[in-house]
Amino acid sequence: MRLNPYLTFNGQCATALRFYEQVLGAHITFKMTYGESPAAEHVPPETHNLVIHSNLSIGDQEIMAADAVPGTYAEPKGVYVALHVKGFAEGKRIFDALAEGGKVEMGYEKTFWAAGFGQCVDRFGIPWMINCEQE
């Protein structure tokens, strides 16, 4: 059994995937648009460039993502993508990149349980927790 997050976006999935590739050192292993899928004939032409499904590989982990069907998007509530990193500086770099253009909920800093921890919502509306364990 595996567990992985499935992120939905409001039309910015392809842009978010490229951003996550750069920031997280991830790799897009699969991406299909509505227009490339068998659903193409059943959806409006303006949705054809939206992502119907994608896989983003981060180390040995995976995030799946897609654009919501127009009119059905809802912001994530009550959930975060938790990213565990080695090294305070790497955590700070990732946190700063994810927070840029988004919203910082808790700045990246040392806590009683972590060498570095922060919470933010990125510019695409995805909530993140960045955690760097104590050495």
N, C-alpha and C positions, 0 to 999 in steps of 0.2 A: 504494500500500500504506500502511496505517495500523497503528499499534500502540497499544494501550491496555490498562490493567489491568482485570481482571474480579475484583471482590472478592466473597467469600462471607462470610455472617454466620450466626450461630447464633440466628436469630430476631429480631435487632435491626436488620435492614436499613433499615426505614422510619425508625426513630429516628436511625440513623447518617446517612442521606441528609439529613434535616432539619438535623442538626448540621453536616454538611459544607457545606450551603447557607449557613449563618450564618458559619462560620469562614472558608471559602474564597471566599465570594462566588460560589458555584456556583448552578446552576439545574437542578432535576429536569426533564428534558425528556420522560421516559417512565417510568411505573411501573405494573406490573400485578401483582396478587396471584394466588396459586394459585386462589382462589375466583372471580376474574374471567376466568380462562383456560379454554381447552378441556380442561385437565387436571382441572378441578374435580370432575368425577364420578368420577375415578380416584384421588383423594387423600382422606385422612381429613378430616372437617370441621374439626378443630382446626388444620389447616394452611391453611385458606382465607384467613386474614389475613396470611400470610407472603408476602413479595415473591418472585415467580417470575422477574422480570427488571425492570431499571431502567437508565436512562441518566442520568448526571450530567454536565452541561456546565460546564467550568471554563475560561473564556476560549475559546480555539479548540481545547482538548483535551477528552477525554472519559474518564470512568471508567464502567464498567458494574458492576452489583452485583445480588446476589440473596441470599435466605436459602437455606441448604443444606436439602435434604430432611431432616426430623428423623431423627437417628441416623447421619447421614453427615458432619456437620461435622468439619473438621480445622483446627487453628490454622495460619495461614501460617508457613512455615519457609523460610529462605534467600532471601527476597525482601522488598523494601521498595518503597513508593510514594515516589519521589523528587520533591520539590517544589522548584522553583527560583524564588526571589523576588528582587525588586529592593528593596534597602534593609534594613539590619540590623533596624530597629525593626519592620517588617512581618514579617520572618522570626521575630523573637522573639515577637510577638503570636500568630502562627499556631502556632508551636511550643508555647507555653505552653497555648494552648487545646486542642491535640491531646493534649498530655501529661497534662492534668488528668484525674484518675481513672484514668489508665493507668500506664505504666511508662517512666521516663526511662532510656535506655541510655547516652546521652552528652548532657550538657547543652548548650544552645545557647550557643556562644561563638565567638570569633575563632579561626581555625586558620591554618596556613601556606598553605592553598589558598583559604580563603574568609573573607569579612568576618564571616560567621556560619554555623555549621553545628551541627546537633543530630540525634540519633536518639531516637525514642520509639516505643512501642506504645500506641495510643490505647485508650480504655475499651472499644472494640468488638473489640480484638484485632488491629487492622491496624497493621503496622509502617510508620513514616514516616521519611524523611530530609528535613530542611529545609536548603536550601543557599542562601546569599546570596553571590554571586561578589564577588571583590575589585573595588573601583572602579578 
